[in-house]
Amino acid sequence: MASAHDPEDRIFQVLADPSRRAIFESLTRGEAAVKDLTARFDISQPAVSQHLAALKDAGLVTGRREGRHVFYRVEPQGMKPLIDWIAHYQAFWTDRIDRLQQLLEKMDE
């Protein structure tokens, strides 16, 4: 059984929140400061900062400081654990579907 510390579990938990998904999706279009993200969404600056902290803890975004501002961007390798997990099950189901198709064809004969 997977633990809450598994990377894909953390990613699922973090992206389960609609506001975090929206912030993450916004960052896929380019780097942004907290103030810019706050202006884009109908949530407070502290809430945006908390969502960014959760995304950062999950490895989905990184931040760089420039003066008093922190600019966040998507971490390219952040989704890799989730992509690997999906790829595993894609192969699993592709194999099962192929077998089912063969069985159905055999039954039609």
N, C-alpha and C positions, 0 to 999 in steps of 0.2 A: 504494500500500500504506500502511496506517495505521501510525503510529509509536507507540511506547510513551508518548509525551507527549500523545497525543490524549486528551481528557477521557473519552470512552467507554472507551478502553483502560484508563485508570487505574481507572475505576469497576469494570469487569469484573475486573481483577486484584485489587482490594481486596475485592470481594464474593465472590471465589472461595474465600476462607477461611471455613469454616463458623462459626468463633467470631466473626469480624467480622460475618458476616451476622446472627448471633444478637444481638450487641450492638446493631447498627444497628436490627434489628427491635424490640428492647426499647426503644430510644430513640424509636421511632415512637409509643409509648404515653405519652411524656412525658419531661421533663428528668430527668437523674440525675447524681449525683456518682460519681466513680471508686469510692469505697468502697461505694456502693449497687450498682454494677454488679459489683464483685468478689464481693459477697455473693450475687448472683443466679446467678453462673456458677462452675463448678468450675475456675477458673483463677486464677493469682496476680495480685496488684495490679500488678506490673511488666508482666505479659502484657496485662492489660486496658489499661494506659496505652499500651503499644505498639500495640495494636489501635486505640485511639482516635486515636493520632497518625496512623496510616495512613488512617483514615476522614476525619480532618480534612484531611490532605494532598490527599485526593481530592475535597475540597469537599462531603463528605456530612454532616459534623457541624460544629458550632461549639461553642466553650466560653466560659464567662464565669466569671471569678474572683469569689468572695465569701469574703473572709477567706483562710483556708488551703485552702479547697475550690474545685475547679473543677467546674462543672456543665455537662454536655454535653447538647445537643439536636440533633435532625435539622435540617439546613439545607434549607429548602423548595426552593431552586433546585438543590440538589446532584444530583438525578437527572435534571435537564432534558436534559443531553447524551445520556444513555442512552434517555430517552423519545423524543427526537427521532430517534435512530438506529433505534429500533424502529418508529416511525411511518413512516419512510422505507421500511423493508422491508415493513411492513404494506400500504402502498399498492402497492408492487411486486408482492407476491404476490396481492393482491386482483385486480389487473389481469390477472395471468397465469391465475388460477383462472377468472375471468370468460371469458377467451378459450378456455380449455380446455372449459368448459361449453358455450360456443357451438359449438365444434368437435364435441363429442360429440353435441349435439343435431342438428347438420347430418349427422353420420354415421348417426344413427338414422333419418333421413328416407328 
